[in-house]
Amino acid sequence: MVHRWSWCGFLPVALSLGQQQVMPVTCGHGAEPQTCALGVVSANSPQSAIPGCASTGRALSSLHPKAFPDDDEGWDPFPTLVSGLPWLRFPSCPWAAFPVPSPDHVPLTPRLLAAGADVNARHRLGWTALMVAAISRNASAVKILLAANADPNLGDDFSNVYETAKEKGLHSLEVLVTREEDFSNRLNVRANFRGCTALHYAVLADDHRSVTLLLEAGANPLQKNEMGHTPLDYARDGEVKELLKAAEAKFQEEQRRREVEERRRFPLEQRLKEHIIGQESAIATVGAAIRRKENGWYDEEHPLVFLFLGSSGIGKTELAKQTAKYIHKDIKKVTLFPRLMHGIIMEGMGQVAKFIGSPPGYVGHEEGGQLTKRLRQCPNAVVLFDEVDKAHPDVLTIMLQLFDEGRLTDGKGKTIDCKDAIFIMTSNVASDEIAQHALQLRQEALEMSKKRIAENLGRDVQSTDKITISKQFKEKVIRPILKAHFKRDEFLGRINEIVYFLPFCHSELIQLVNKELNFWAKKAKARHNITLLWDREVMDVLADGYNLHYGARSIKHEVERRVVNQLAAAYEQDLLPRGCTLRIAVEDSDKQLLKSKESSFPGSGSGSGAGKVPTLRLEIVEQGSRARRLDIQTPLSPDNITHFL
């Protein structure tokens, strides 16, 4: 005996799989109470089950005598999809304090909503009330739920009977019975329904009225389920199919108009600068290329290819990541990011099979290649080839075909078209030359700025950190290095944009230091309830730890060595009371060293004070803004280390 809740009078009714229990119900049209076999009340035999309501064939409720007096003409006896059983009996997902009624008992729905029920509550197996109303062809329930702000674009969490049973730890027979009783018995139990929206189900039920209501409520006709199918893919020939085609065209036009307006108000460059410090020239180059593609001013026969050049830790990978996020909104779902091909690129000729798949007769042939598999799933993916300078020549040959033809043939002989994809390669080739050239340009700009200030005494002269890599440097220095490394002009000729990443200037380093200190300040507050403050001189000291070869990572490590080590030692020695305010400051005797370093660029190793490092100290801020210095005992100091020869 399986016990479930029926909401004909909110009474528990025992439902037997082999024997049907009966109970009294009241006709929604005012007929006398009749005896209805629960589970038999359906469009199959409405007259025999409920003689008093033969005019509609609708299931009845004992609570609301008449909820939809004007909707009878729209009722279709197709709800046999739900076997006549309550359409949303949620044993484990109540609306407020009780389960949701069935569409056979539609008049209960307004009362449940008025009681504060969650209209988007899910069945324990994953679907929502709106989905059940849609598959049941119950346009009246669809209308009520949409008016109560039900989300028409929620996807079903139910995949198929066997996979769902495995996920939920249930017996497959229990899932099958629940699916057929609480949802529909007309659906393929082996098909994957994950991601299907109410619109998908309304189309499957071929219910023109429900489809119209959902589209008017903002349902996305282009939304795909997990199988990659839109509602139109399930439409039969007829009114519903024509309605969906028109809705898709209208939705695409509105979506395009919204995207254009959004790009106009919030340009890509502005979005990227929110996540990337500096590199304005690189951001401008990438933004311009993406804009050409978005607005249709590009070559449709070839994919867009970038080569990012510069030192490690300078923002190359982050820019690729943010570009993918901008285009697809979800990096994990549709991008090959960030180091999927890293091992394949470096491991040589034997690993090319992982790129496109093994040929017939070889191990792994059925699995296919990693790149071809992902490109088949998402032809417009953003693909990152990290450290492409380490690629084997055979891998470069495949990439050349990919960039030149916009398609790739896998080990099974199938051709994957990826002309709409974006390929981003990163490389450290010529990074030293780029860094030194940028330092030279910045030093010249600094001297020029000082000269202008001296010549315009009393005037407001602003210095600038912006520099531009000259065309002569690109042609005379960088291109010969790239040509010597890759050994093929045709490969370099397929690259749309070579993007240069420059070392950080002093103002950008201050931003990096501030970002890192804010990160640790949030950690201190969350973990130990300690408020962390710092002076401007502290950021100047930490910025001096910048290393050209390691980029932003060197700032991260400098903060850990100079600040976090002291915090950890002070905490271990019980010097930091919970809830205190802690300030990081520079020793007074070392502040003079900062002035001597102002004329040099951080990371260049120049300056009169290059051999001396200012000391940072921790202070507890007490009442009255008085500060008490912490005496932190260092277990082992470099000054106390004795070296034996």
N, C-alpha and C positions, 0 to 999 in steps of 0.2 A: 504494500500500500504506500503510495507516494502522497504526502500531505502538501498541499499548496494553498494559497490564499485566493479566494474568489471575492470580488467586490460587489456582488449582488447583496447589498445590505451589510457589507463588511463582516461576513461570517466565514469562518474557516470551513472549507469543504474538502472532504477526502476524495481524491480522484484516483480511481483504480484504472490501471492500464487495460484490464480485462473486463471491468464492469463499471458502468457510468452511474454516478449518483445523481439524484434529481433534487431540485429545490424550487421554490416558488419565485417568480419574477413578475414584474409589472410592465405592461406594454407602454412604450413611450407615447402612444397615441390615445391613452386613456382607456384601453380595454381592460377587462377584468383580469385579475391575476390568473396566470396559467402555470402549469407545471412544465418546466423546460429541462430537458436532459442536457446538462452542461457538457459541451463538447459536441453536441449535435446541432445546437443553434448555429446555423450557417446559411449561406445562400444556396446550399444544396437543396434544402427542403424547408424553407421558411414557413410555408403554410402549415405543414404537418407538425412542425415544432411549436409554432406560436400562432394559433388560429386567429387570435385577436389582432395580429399585426401583419396580416398577409399582404397588405398594400405596399409594404416597403421591403419586407424580407430582412429588416435590420434587427440586430440583436438588441436586447432590452436592458434597462437599468431600473432598479427599484427606488432610486433616489431622485432623479430628475424626470418628471413626467413628460416634458417636451423641450428638447434643447435646440433642435434644428428644424423648425416647422417649414422652412422654405427650401430645404436642401433635398427633399425627397426625390425630386426629379433628376437629381444628379447621382443618385445612388446606383451603383452597378453591382450585380450579384457576383462580381469577380473575387470578393474577399474570401472565397474558399481557399485562397493561398494560405490563410492562417488557420485552416481546419476548423473554423468556428470557435476556437478557443480564445480566452482573453489575450489581447494583443500585447500587453506589456505587464505581465505579472512578475515582478522583480523580487524573488525571495531574499536577495542579499543586497539590493540597491534600492532602498525605499526613497520615495519622494517625501521629504520631511520625516514623519514618523510612520508612514505606511506606504505600501506599494502603489504603483500607478495603475489605474483601471485599464480595461481593455477598450479597443475601439468598438467592440460589440457593446460596450457600456460607455460610449462617448460622452453622454451627459455628465459623467463624473469628472471629466477632465477640468472644466472650469472651476469646480469646487476644490480640487486638489491644487490647482494653480493659485487660487485665492488663499489657500492655507499655507502658501510659501514653498511649494514644491519646486525642486530644481528642474527646470524644463529640459536641461541638457544632461540630466543624470543618465548614466550608462547601465545597461544590464550587466550582470556579472560576467557575461561572455562577450561584451564589447559594444553592442549596438545601442542606439538611443530611441526615444519614443517617436521622434520624427521619421526615422528610418522605417520603423514598423508601420507607421501610418502610411508611408509612401508605398511600401511593398504590398500593403493591404488594399491599395486603391481607395483609401479613406480620405478623400479630399476635405471633408469637414474637420477631421482631426488635424490634418495638415494645416488648415487655415487657423485653427485655434492655437496650435503650438507655435506657428510662425508669429501670430499676434502677441504671444507671450515671450517673444525674443528667442525662440529656438534657433540655434546656429545651423543654417542649411549646408554649411561647408565642412562640418565635422565628418571625419572619416571613420568607418567601422573598424573596430579592433579585432573583429572575428575574421580569422583566415579561412580555415576549413575545419571540418569536424575532427580530423585526426591530429592536426597540428595544434588546434586549440585545446584538445584534451590533454596533449602532452604538456603544453604550456601551463595549464591550470591544474595539472595533477589529477584529472578526472578520468573516468572511464569513457571511452568513445561512444558507447551506447547512451550514456547519460547526456552527453553533449548533443548527440543526434536527436534524442527525444526532446530535449529542451529547445533546440533550434527549430524543430518542426512544430512544436506546440506554441512556443512564445514568439516565433518570428514567421517562418513560412516553410511549408512542406513541398514547395514547387521548385526549390533551388537545388542545384547539383551539390551533393555533400562533399565532393572532392575538389570543387572549384575554389579558388582563392578569392575571398571577398574583402580582404583587408584594404582599407583605404577607400572603399566605396562610400559615397555620400548618399543623402536622401534622394538627390536627383538621379544618381545611378539606379537606385531601387525603383523610383517612380517610372523611369524609362523601361526597366525590366518588366514592370507590371503593365506597361503600355497605357498609362493613365494620363491622358492629355490634360485633365483639369489639375491634377497634382503637380505635373511638370510646369504648367503655367504659373501656379501659385508659388512654387519654389523659385522660378526664374524672376518673378516680380519681387520676391523677397531678397534677391541678391545672390542666389546660388550661382556658383561659378561653372559655366558649361564646359570650361577648358580644364577643370581639375581632374587629375589622373589618379587612378587607384594604384595599388602596389604593382599591378601587372602593366601599368603604363597606358591604361585605356580610359578614354573620356566617356561621358554618358552617350555621346553620339555613336560610339562604337557598338553599343548594345541596342540601338534603336531599330525597330522594324520600319519597313517602308510605309509611309502614311503621314498623318498630320503631326505626330510627335517628332518624327525625323525632320520634317520641314521646319517645325518650330525650333528645334535645336540648331539647325543650320543657320537660321536667321539670328538666333540668340548668340551663337559663336561669333558670327561676323560683327554683330553689334558690340559684344563684349570686347573683342580684339581691338576694335576702333576706339572704344572708351578707354581701354587699358593703355593703348598707345598714346592717346591724348594725355592721360594722367601722367604717364612716364615722362613724356616730353616736358610737361609743365613742372614736374618734380625735378628733372635734370636742370631746367632753367633756373629754378629757385635755389637748388642745392647742387651745384656742379660737382662732378666726380673729383676734381682736384681738391675741393674743400672737404669732401668726405675722407679722402686719403690723408690729408694733413691732420685730421683729428687723431689718427693712429700712428703716424710716422713723423718723427722729429727730423727737420732739415730735409735735404734731398729734393729741393723745390724743382730743380731742373729735371730730375728723373720723373717726378710726379707729373710735371707739365708734359713731358714727352709721352708717357703712358696714357695720360688723360686725353691728349689730342688724338692718339691712335684709336682708343676705345670710342671716342665721340664720332670719328669717321665711320666706324663699324655700326654704331647704334643708329645713325641717321642715314644709312644706305650709301655712303660715299666710300666704297671699298670694292676690292676685287673679289667677287663671289666664288671664283674658281680656285682660290688659294687661301689657306688659313693665315691668321695673323701670328707672326713670329717675332719674339723679342729675345735679345741677348743682354743680360744684366752683368756689367763688369764693375768690380770694385773689391775692396778688402772685406775680410770676414767681419761679421757683426755690425754691418753698416746699414742694413735695412733692405737688402735684396729680397730675401725670402718673405719678409713682412709685407713688402709691396705686392708681391705675387699673391700672398694670402688675402690681402684686402681687396685686390682686384677680383679674385674669385668670389669673395663674399659679396661684392657689389653686383656682380653679374648674375649670380645664382642664388643669393640670399642664404644658401645653406651649403657650407664648404664640404661637410662630411658626406652629403648625399650625392653630389654630382661632380666632384672634382677629384682629380688624381693628385692628392696633396698630402704631405709635402715631399716625401722622399720615397715614393713608391718605386721609382726606377733607379734609385741610388745604387743599390747593390748590383742590379742588372747592368748598369752603365759601366761599372768598374770591373766586373768579373770576366769580361773578355768574350771570345768568340763562342765558347760553349754555352753561354747564357743567353744568346740571341733568341733561343727557343722560348725563353720566358717572356720575351718581348712580344712576339707574335704567335707563339704556340709551337709545339713540336710537330714535325711532319708526320704523315701516316706511318704507322708501324713503330713509332718511338714512344717511350714512356711519357705520359702527360699529354698525349695528343688530344684526348677527349676534354681535358681541362681548358685548353685554349691558352692564349697569351694574356698576360696581365693588362697590357696596354690595349690590345684589340678588344678584350672583353669589356673594359670600362668605356672605351669609345663607342662600342656598339650600344651600350646602355644610355650614354649621354653624348651624342655627336657634337654638341656645342660646349664641351667641358673645357675648363681651364687646366692645362697640364703643365706641371712643373718638372723640368729636368734639372735636378740640382747637381752642381759641380760637373757640368758637361765636358769640361776640359779633360776629365779622366775617362771619357768614353772610349771603348774599343773601336777601331776603324770600321768593323762590320756593323756596329750599332749606329755609327754616323751615317753609313750607307742607307740604312733603313730610315733614319731620320730625314735624310736628303729626299728620299722618295715621298715621305710623308709631307714635307714642306713644299715640294715641287708639284705633286699631283693632287694633294688634298685627300688622298685615300691610301689605305693600307690593306694588303692581303695577308690573312692569317694562315696558320698551318693547315687549316681545313680547306683552304682554297676560296674562302669567302672574303669578299671585298667590303671593307668598312669605309664609308664616306664620312670624312671629318673636316670638310672645307669650312665649316662654321666654328671650328674649335679655335682656341687661343693657346699657343705654346710659348712657354717662358723658360729660357735656359739661363742658368747662373754660372759664373766662372770667376776664379781668382786670377786668371791670366792677366798679366800686365797691371796687377793691383799696385805693386810698388811704384811703377812709373806714374800711374794715375795719382797716387797719394803724394808723391814728391812734387809733381807738377802743380797739384792743387795747393800744397804748402807754399810753393814759390809764388803762385798767384796771390794767395792771401797775404803773404808778407809784403808783396809789392802794393797791394791795395791798402794795407795798414800804413805803410810809409807815405803813400799818396794822400791818405786821409790826414795824417799828421801835418803834411806839408800844406794842405788846404786850410787846416785849422790855424797854422802859424801865419799864413798869408791873409787870413780873414779874421783878424783879432776883433773881438766884439760882436761877430756875427754868429748866427746859429748854423753851424756846419755839422751835418750828420754823417757819421761813418757807416759803411755798409759792409756786410760779410758776404754779399752775393758775388760769385765769380762764375765765369763761363769757360768751359774747355774750348780752346781754339780749334778751328778746322785744320790748321796746319799740324797741330799736335796729333789729332786723330789720324791724319793721313800719313804723316812722316814717322810717327812713333808706334801708335796702337795697331794700325792695320798690318804692318810687317810682322809684328809679334803674333797676331792672330793667324796670319797666313802661314807662318813658320810652324805654329803649333798644330793647326787643323789640317794643313797640307792640301787644301782644296779650296780653290776660289769659288766653285759653284755652291759649296755649302754656305759660305759667308754671303754669297749673293742672294740666297733665299731668305735672309734675315731682314725683316721690315725696319726694325729700329734697334740700334745698339745704344743701350742706356748706360750712362756713366754715373757711378755713385762716388761722391767725394767725401773726404774726411770731415768730421764735424768741426765747425767753428766754435769759438768760445761761448757764444750765447746759446748755441745748441747743446753744448756740453752742460751748461748750467741747467737747461731743461731736463736733460737726462738724469743729472744728479738729483734734481728736485723730484722727479718721477720716482726714482729709486728710494729716496728718503720717505716719500709719502707712502710707498708700499710697506716699508718697515714700520712707519708710524701707525698704519692701520692694523698691522700684526700685533704691535705692542698694546694697542687699545683693546683689540678683540681677545687676545690671549691673557694679558696681565693687567688690564685696566690702567695702563700707564700712558700718559699724554706726552708725546715726544715733540720737542721744539728744536729749532736750530737757527743759527745766525747766517747772514749772507756770506761772511768770510769762510764758513764751513763749506759751502758749495764751491767756492773758489779753490779751496785746498783739495777737495775731492776731485774736482775737474782736472787738476794737474796730474792725476793718476791715469789719464787717458793714454792709451797705446794705439798707434795707428794700425797695427797689424791685427788687433782683436776688436776694434770698434767699441760699440756700446757694452760689450761683455766686460771690457776692462774697467769701465765705470762700475758695473755691478760688483765685480770682484773687489775693487777699491773700497766701496762702501762696506762690504762684508768684512774686509780686513781692518779698516780704520774705525768703524762705528759698531757693527754688529758684534765683533769680538769683545769689545768693551762692555756692551750691553749684556752679553752672555756671562762674562766673568763677574760683573757687578750683581747680576741676578743670583748666580751661584753662591756668592759671598754674602747674600742676604742684605744687600745695600739698597735694594729698590723696594720700598714699601708699596703695597698694592694701592692703586689710586693716586699715586704721586704724579707730579709734573716734572719731566726731565728735559734738560736743555743741553744741546751739543754746542760747544764753543771752541774757539782757537785760543791757545795760550797767548797771553798778552805779549810775552817776549818774542813771539814768532810772527806777530802781525806785520812787522817790518819786512819780513821775507816776501809777503804777498805783493808788496809794491814793487819789489825788484823783478817779479815774474810777469808783471802786466805787459811788458814790452815784447814778450815772447809768446809763441803759439803753443798751447798745451799739446804734449805728445811729441814735440820737435826736439826736446832735450836741450834747448838753448836757454839762455838767461843766466844772470849772474848768480842766482840762488839755486841753480840746478842740482847741486849736490846736497842741499839741506831741505829737509821736509818739515813743515810746521806740524806741531803736535796738537791733537784734538783732546779735549777733556769733557767729562760728563759732570753736570751740576744738577742738584735738586732745587727747584724753585720753591721757596717757602713763602709764608705769609709776608705781605709787605713788599713783594717782588725781590726779596733777598734771596741770594743763591748760595748754596753750600756745596763746595766741591767734594766729589766722591774720591776717596782714597782707595783705588782699586789695586790689589796686589796681583802682579803678574807672576805666575809660577815660574816661567822661564823667559827672560828677556834677552834679546840679541846682544845687549851690552855685557851680559854676564856669561856669555858663551866663550870658552877658551878653545882655541884651535891648536892642535898639536901637529907638528910637521914630522 
